């Protein structure tokens, strides 16, 4: 096998003459994807802590409870520069 033919086989954007898309329906599964599927990539260093979606959801629910209970500090009054000395 030559180097060029091997490169064409591995190229994901190479034309696919054996695939027939003439009966394909554009957007057939678009509504299913819109129904609340969110994909989030977990950093590799967190995979041992969050191995699946259930552990991520549990942690986020706990964080949400903590955030709801925490009291926002009162805004500090700003000191303005005094014009009289």
Secondary structure, DSSP 4 states (H G I P E B T S, - for coil): --HHHHHHHH-TTS--TT---TT--TTTTHHHHHTT----PPPGGGTTT--SHHHHHHHHHHHHHHHHHSPPPPPPPPPPPPS--
